[in-house]
Amino acid sequence: MPEKRHESGTRPVQRRLLILCEGAKDKSENAYFKALIKDRRNPNNRIEVKVIDTKKNTAKELVQEAKKHREFNGDELWVVFDKDGYTKHAEAFDCARANNIKIAFSSICFEYWILLHYEYTTQPFSCCDELVHYMDKRYQIGYEKSDQETYSKTKCKIAVAKKNAENCRKYQFDGNPANTQVYEMNPYTNIDELIKAIEVFSAYE
């Protein structure tokens, strides 16, 4: 695979993990992953892990946009989106599978991942506003979707959130017919799988 120079110009990049999040770049998801990547960055490695800013805000558009950013065969592409307010998730998942693009999906919204830092729950929520209201009422954290400090405020609990996300998926997979799609589940998240991928990439020398 061709090598690409690091942005610093010091070492060539051997592999890339690229992340595209739905919506504006000031949304919590975008800021969360940028902060996490910065926190995990190993300046001596030859791996590029970054968030690609995009204005796309539907699942299908996001997957189609991600396809344009594959440069090398070894690139690992992730798209991050949720269920709240959107349709055509089946088309988005099919397109992602066909193009070897990974999905970090949350139902009903990304904020379920944040809630898992504070508790394990399989309670379904009808919309993001309901979940945020529940979380703020229960934990008084004053969460805002545009909060640029969400990662720094919650990173001390990230191990708890990972375990809770795994337990939620087990609960859903054990309790639903085998052909149930993840976008039909509520709640659900696999944000922890993307975080593990970032950690693995960031550990390369």
Rosetta blueprint (number, residue, H / E / L):
1 M L
2 P L
3 E L
4 K E
5 R E
6 H L
7 E L
8 S L
9 G L
10 T L
11 R L
12 P E
13 V E
14 Q L
15 R E
16 R E
17 L E
18 L E
19 I E
20 L E
21 C E
22 E L
23 G L
24 A L
25 K L
26 D L
27 K L
28 S H
29 E H
30 N H
31 A H
32 Y H
33 F H
34 K H
35 A H
36 L H
37 I H
38 K H
39 D H
40 R H
41 R L
42 N L
43 P L
44 N L
45 N L
46 R L
47 I E
48 E E
49 V E
50 K E
51 V E
52 I E
53 D L
54 T L
55 K L
56 K L
57 N L
58 T L
59 A H
60 K H
61 E H
62 L H
63 V H
64 Q H
65 E H
66 A H
67 K H
68 K L
69 H L
70 R L
71 E L
72 F L
73 N L
74 G L
75 D L
76 E E
77 L E
78 W E
79 V E
80 V E
81 F E
82 D E
83 K L
84 D L
85 G L
86 Y L
87 T L
88 K L
89 H H
90 A H
91 E H
92 A H
93 F H
94 D H
95 C H
96 A H
97 R H
98 A H
99 N L
100 N L
101 I E
102 K E
103 I E
104 A E
105 F E
106 S E
107 S E
108 I L
109 C L
110 F L
111 E H
112 Y H
113 W H
114 I H
115 L H
116 L L
117 H L
118 Y L
119 E L
120 Y L
121 T L
122 T L
123 Q L
124 P L
125 F L
126 S L
127 C L
128 C H
129 D H
130 E H
131 L H
132 V H
133 H H
134 Y H
135 M H
136 D H
137 K H
138 R H
139 Y H
140 Q L
141 I L
142 G L
143 Y L
144 E L
145 K L
146 S L
147 D L
148 Q L
149 E L
150 T H
151 Y H
152 S H
153 K H
154 T H
155 K H
156 C H
157 K H
158 I H
159 A H
160 V H
161 A H
162 K H
163 K H
164 N H
165 A H
166 E H
167 N H
168 C H
169 R H
170 K H
171 Y H
172 Q H
173 F H
174 D H
175 G H
176 N L
177 P L
178 A L
179 N L
180 T L
181 Q L
182 V H
183 Y H
184 E H
185 M L
186 N L
187 P L
188 Y E
189 T E
190 N L
191 I H
192 D H
193 E H
194 L H
195 I H
196 K H
197 A H
198 I H
199 E H
200 V H
201 F H
202 S H
203 A H
204 Y L
205 E L
